[in-house]
Amino acid sequence: MSGAPITFDDGAAYEHGMGRWSRLAGDAFLDWLALPRGLAWLDVGCGNGAFTERIVERVAPASVDAIDPSEGQLDYARAQPLAGKVCYRQGDARALPFGDAAFDVATMALVVFFVPDPAQGVSEMVRVVRPGGTVAAYLWDMYGGGLPHAALGLALRDLGVPPPRPPSVEISKPDALRALWRDAGLGAVEMREICVQRRFENFEELWTASAANLRDTLARLSGADVERVRSKMRERLPAADARGRITHGARANAIRGRVPG
């Protein structure tokens, strides 16, 4: 049984629920890539720009282009302080509006499993990256419980309410992700696990951040059912410290490969 489709059209809501998590994982991802300064970057599925801004801030790129299908997300990204250093445009990962070999690096941050045809999306990244360039991504370990709001998702399932899943969720399995990169003709394919943690001041702060990711699902529940979900989520969380703070983790799989030639 599957839940409702997942859409991301509200950049502010995405920031509240996932933005900080994306930056935490993105920083570890960029450290792992350890690419030279002065490269031309493309961020595919940039959303509200949470990861795109980390490229600007941390790797001294020559240029950054970013693409996303949602104008709502892009409006948020274009209003951020670093937007002047990024060329944001609307578009589809499966048909990138760029010429061949236009970039040194193409990335997807928490996006691959949202692309209805992941193989086409990766193929397009390969096409627009020069020979010897890098195609890389990171995505939450869905089957390994790596989602930041996994505890909430499991609490919903306990009540028979399936949370929404990405259309290509199978790609979050490491073997499937590795095969996707290799089938695209990429060489020197490598993977690593990224683990990140956040400390929340109390359960309410963690609940609010988690609920922002599943607000449409929760909106369809009665008040009593929401309270039952909250109770079951509490049971699945790490114990709070003496001040009521909760340290909560998430886990992603990262992958990179080199364009042949």
Protein Blocks (a to p, Z undefined) as FASTA:
>chain_A
ZZdddddfbfklmmmmmmmmmmmmmmmmmmmnopaehiacddehklnommmmmmmmmnop
abdcdddfblklmmmmmmpmklmmpccddddfklccbdehkbfbdcdehklmmpmblmlm
mmmmmmmpcehiacddddddfknopafklmmmmmmmmnopacdddfklmmmpmklmmmmm
mmnopahiacdddddddddfbfklmmmmmmmmmmmmmmmpcfklmmmmmmmmmmmpccdd
fkopacddddddddddddeZZ
